[in-house]
């Protein structure tokens, strides 16, 4: 009970000390719902309208890959011109493209029209990065509060991925096929409007600092290590989802796959709540490495499960490492990337995750077809091993990145952030 009260106090504090934070976080939650609804909503819609799961999967993958490619570019514009100015325009384009896609699907237009609309829809803003950028602006001088805020947003992400797919599938199957993607589109539009209306918490733009920081945040020392590591982490996520569905289907309980995956997300959600209330010490780079190694080791039991109960237990344990690793990673991004490039830096990390999910899903599907339902977990373990190896090989760059970042600030005779932020975040 004392631990629960301590956690509640920690989370209450981040909202109490930053007026307006509850409003933008709530709006960000609404605007993030589509990221878990669009993919499965497309598959459900097109499989119902045209009886083609492959087409639904291809259109869904097109949206995801387009978002991975266009997301960092939209984020660069956000850093340069401001969240409201760019996010509203990008969302308007996405809403128009999604509306056109739904019309094409309903009216039986040629398949290629669906893919054209899907590519354009990929310019949607990465709302999770925009929300975290606001927290970073509010608590840039308070590492403990920023840690709690990032933990809270990680928990929100898990809730999104628990509720979103159920909502999308439920609407499309109980109302009409287009209902799931349509609801996702409406939530994106409404959530973004509410989010951008919270002008007093929007981070200021630094146009001159943005230009001086270089052409891309990806060139920041250490960021590429995080992005490449997260390609492996994304492949873990993608392969787990596909293989779990196949494993449950093999045991003639396919409908229970969503319950098992919800248990996986629940483990991450619980860990995120606890992690956010902890007062941690030590360099973020070390915490990141420990998190990646823990995530990798936690995937090994998946190779030995024989039933859904054991699988759910193994996934729950595996999920415990996800939120803490995500929180630490976003803290590292905030530490090593210039403030003028923060949104882009966070978006590059989630882009690596999205690319990994796409590859992991494809590889797991191929292995399941070739070697059986549980064989896909070998892809999971291999992807986890890849992320651990990448983190180890890049650990020196991650350790030195904050010092070089601070050195560059001192040599330039100025700062794009309050003094002391680097030292505080690195404790």
Secondary structure, DSSP 8 states (H G I E B T S, - for coil): -HHHHHHHHHHHHHHHTSTTHHHHHHHHHHHHTHHHHHHHHHHHHHHHHHS-HHHHHHHHHHHHHHHHHHHHHHHHHHHHH-HHHHHHHHHHHHHHHHHHHHHHHHTT--HHHHHHHHHHHTT---HHHHHHHHHHHHTTT-HHHHHHHHHHHHHHHHHHHHHHHHHHHHHHHHT-TTHHHHHHHHHHHHHHHHHHT-GGGS----HHHHHHT-S-GGGSTTHHHHHHHHHHHHHHHHHHHHHHHHHHHHTT-GGGHHHHHHHHHHHHHHHHHHHHH----S-HHHHHHHHHHHHHHHTGGGGG--SHHHHHHHHHHHHTTHHHHHHHHHHHHHHHS-GGGHHHHHHHHHHHHHHHHHHHHHHHHHHHHHH-GGGHHHHHHHHHHHHHHHHHHTHHHHHHHHHHHHHHHHHTT--SS-TTHHHHHT-
